[in-house]
């Protein structure tokens, strides 16, 4: 088989999302690959490196410059939209993620839901947009992944998890009205990040299998996600934590370009279930493998993902901040070694069966 010519990281990601041949599967993390070691390496630490555009961009760039990934993402947390809506945020230090103070929800009912007219001018939002602009200038050949949280995630932060889940059971009609109103936050922030230079949007919507069923997903979110895939003019990559095989068939019908999924789902069974209808991205375990074990175990999980034909290799979510760099760096090493020992592979052929010498570089 004739090798695919070497590609730029950005071209590689776009080709993979389109199902076209690639010189190797992209290595990305749609969530976050930053660590305390990387913060110290480039002198960009939380909390400032989650609020100041120049520091955000400097830290985000390490995903490519230090780790060798094909993408960077300047939005490391789940709090920025919620902060702009009025939630209280605990910004923490470099050892911990910023979090919304969940004990102080800002809304109780549908009538409370309000998107400020100056939402995009809020400092938290502007920090992400300006960091994206910096990265676009400095890394023109690298894929920039933006992040716009879905309405289920935003509702957790603004209503509180327990209150919102109770509402979804007791008053599903009001729950749907809330979700449809909050989806406009996703569009507003997503469009702004695209204008700033984002190529792709991660769309986290945490209807996790640990809290809600696959049928809940179909009832409340499937149609909204299909709408988002149509309204936002770049590829959307959905992320839902936990076990999600009970909703993968529904997700594959939404038009989402890809699904970033966790290690609670077997890679091969997930690929079989989705059957080429969207790109599958994952799913190296974070807590047990990336954080607590060593390069050999990381390599084994990467190989399992490649053997299953995952379209892109990635940690299953945001890597723990204390993860050792040697474990993250093992991901691109393992991908390159697997490719060298598998010259006849699905990546060179492409999902669409294209000629393997025609991919753009």
N, C-alpha and C positions, 0 to 999 in steps of 0.2 A: 504494500500500500504506500502510495506517495505521501510523504508527510505534508501536513498543512503548513504553509509558510508562517514564520513567527509573527505574532500579532501584538498590537499594543494592548495594554490591560483594558482600556475602554472598549476597543473593538472586540476583544475576546468576550467581554461580558454581554455586549449587545448581540453578538453572534450566537452565544449560548441561549440567550432568552428567545431568540428567533428560531432556535432549533437547527441552526446552520453548523457546518463543520468548524471546529476550533483546533488550535495547535495543542492545547491541553485544556482540561476543565478549569474554569475560573476558580480562584481561591478568594473568597470574600468573607466578610461578616456583616450582614445587614443590620445587626444590632450594635455591637461595640466590641472592639478588640483591644481597647486601651487597658493599661495596668498601672499600678503604682510605679513599677520599674520604668515604664515609658514616661510617666509624669516626671520622674526625677531625671531621666536621661535628657529631656528637652526643656527642663525647667518650666513646666506648665502643669500646675497641680490644681486639683479641686480645693476649694470651691471656685476660685477665680477662673479656672480652665473650663468651667461650665457656664460662665457668665460674660467673659470678655472675649470678643470676636478674634482678636489676634492670637490669644492663648488657645482658644478652641481650635482654630485652624492649625496651629503648630502641633497640638497634641493629635488631632485627627490625622494629620499627614503621616504620622508614624506608622499607621496601618499599611501604607505602601513603602515609605522610605526605610523603615526598620524591619518590618515583618515580611515585606515582599508580596502583600496581598494585591489583588487587582482593583480594589475599591477602597475608598475612605468614606467615613460618615461623620459629620460634625455635630450630630445631635446624639449625645451619649445616654440620655435619661428618658424618663416618661413624664417630666413635670412641666415643660415649657408652656404648652397650651393652657394647662390648668393654672399655672401662675398668672398668665395673661387674663384668665377668666376671673381671677380673684382668690384662688386658693392660697393658703399659707404653705410655704415651702421651707423645709429644714435643709439647708444647703450642705451641711456636714463639712468634713475635711477630706484630705486626699485618700483616706482609707475607706470611705463609705460613699455610696451613691446619694445624690440629693433625692429627697422624697417629699411627697405631699403629706401634710399632717392630716391623716385620715380621721382622727378623732374630732376634727373641726370642719365638717362638711359645710359648704356654702349654700346649698339648695336643699329644699324639702319636697317641692312639688313642681309640676310642669310650669306653672306661672312664674316660677323663680328663674327659669332658664333665660339667660341673657348673654348675647355676644356683643361686647362693647364695640362701638363704632371705630375706636382707635386700637382695636385688637392687634393689628400688624405693627403698630408703633410701640407696643410694650417692650421694655428692655430685653425680656427673655426671648421674644420673637425676633427682635432686631439682631440680637447676638448671633442667632443661628443663620439668619439671612446674610449678614455681613461676613461671617466665617465661610459660608458657602461661596460667596463672591471671591474671597481670597483664595480658597482652594481651587476654584475654576481657573483663576489666573496662573497659579503656581504649578498646577498639575493638570495641564490640558489633555494629556493622554491617559489619565486615570479616571475610572468611573466614580462619580460622586453620587452617593446614595443619600437622599433626604429621608426624613421621617415625618409622617403626619399621622397622629394617632386616630384610631377609629372611635365612633361614638360610644361603644360599650366601655372602652378604656377610660374615656373622658368622664363618662357617667360614674364609674367607680370613684374617680378622684373628687368629683364635685358633690355627689350625693352620699358617698360612703359605700363600701362594698356590700355590707349586710343590708342596708336600707334599700339599695337599688335592686339587689336580688329578691328581697321580699316584695318590692313593688312589681317586679317582673312576674311573680307568681300570683299576686293578689289583683293587680290591675294591668294586664298586658296591653290594653289599648292606650293607656297613658304612657306606658313604657315605650311603645312604638312612636308616639308623638315626640317624646323626648329624644329618642334616637334619630328621628328624621330632622329634628332641629339641630342637634349636635353634629350631624354629618356635615353641616355647612362649615363648621370649624375645620374639619379635615380638608375640605375643598379650598377654603380660604388660605390656610397655611401651606397646603400642598402646592397650589398655583404660585404662591410667592416664592417658595423654594425652587420651583422649576425656573421661574424668571431669574432667580439668582444664580442658576447654573447646575442644579441637580439633574442628573440623567435618569434616575430611577427613584421611586419612593417606596420605602418600607412602610407598610400599613399595619401596625400592630393593633389588634382588637382582641382583648384578652378574655374572650368567652372560653376560658380554659376548660379542658376536659375534667379538671379537678373540681370545678364548680357548676358547670352546666352541661347538658347532654347535647348530642349531635342534633336531636330534634329541636332543641332550643335554638341552636345555630340556624337551622333551616327556617324556623318560625320568625326569629327576630332580625337576623343579620344577612342571610343569603341574598335577598333582593337588594339590600343597601350596598353590599359589597359589589354586586354586579353593576349597580348604578355608578359606584365610585370608579370601577375599572373602565367605564365608558366616559365619565366626565373628566377625569384627570389625564392629560395628554402625554403621559410617559408610562412605561411599564410599572405596574404596581406589584409588589411582593408582599403577600399577606404573612403575618406572623401571629400564631396563637400558641400559647404555652401548653405544656402537658400532653396528655394522650389525645390525639385528634383523628385517629383512623376512622372513628364513627362519623366524622363530618368531611373527610377528604373528598368523597364523591360529590358532595354538595359544593365544596370549595372549587373543585375542578370545573363546575358548571358556571362559575361567576364571570369568567373572562380574566381573572387575575393572571398576570404573566408568570408568577411563581409563588411557591409556598415555602417559607422558612420554618422548618419543623424540628421538634425535639427528639432526643434519643429514646424517649418512652415509646416511640413508634419505630418498629423494625424497618430498616431502610428498604430491603428487598420487597417486603409485603406492601409498603407504602408505594413504591414504584409500580408494582403490579396493579394496585388499586387505582392509581391515577391514570395509568396506561397512556402516558404521553400527552395528556390534555393540558398540562402546565408544567413548568420547570420546577424541579424539586431541589431544595437547597438545604444542606445540613450535613450530618446531624451528630457531630462529635460531642460526646457528653462533656458538660462543663464541670459539674461539682465533683463527680467521682474520678473522671479521667484527666481533664485539663488541669484542675486544681490539685488533686490529691495524688495523682500517679505520675508516671514519667513518660519520656519520649516513646518508649517501646509500645506502651498502651495506646498512646495517641496515634502512632503509626498503624496499629492494628485496626483502629476504628476508621481511620481514613481509607485504608485498603478495603474494609468492608463496604464503605460507601461507594467507592469506585467500582468494586466488583458488582454492586447492585445497579450501577449506572446512574448514580445521582448526577444531576446536571452541573451543580456547583458544590464545592466542598466548603464547609463552614462550621465553626462551632455552633452549637444548637441555639445559642442566644448570646447575650452579653457575657463575656468571660469574666469570672470573678476578678476583682481588682488585684488580688494577691497572687494571681496565676504567674508561674515562672515563665520567662520569655523562652527558655529552651523548649518548653512544651508547645508554645504557639509556633515557634520557628520550625518545629517538626512537621507541621502540616504541609508547607510548600515542599519540604524535602521529600516527604512521603509521596506527594502527588507526582513529583518529577521522577522518583524511582519507579513508581508503579507504571508510569507512562513508558519509561525506558524498557520495561520488561513485558509490555503489552502493546507492541507496534500495531496490531490489528484491533482497533477499539471503536466503540460507538462514538467517541468524541471526534475522531477524524472523519467518520462517515456523516455525522449529523443526524438529528432526529428526523429531518425531512428527507434523508437519503440523498443529499446534494453531493455534487462532485467535490472531492476533498481538496482540490487545489484552487477553489474559487473564492474562499473566504477572504474578506477584506482585511487589511492589516492596518 
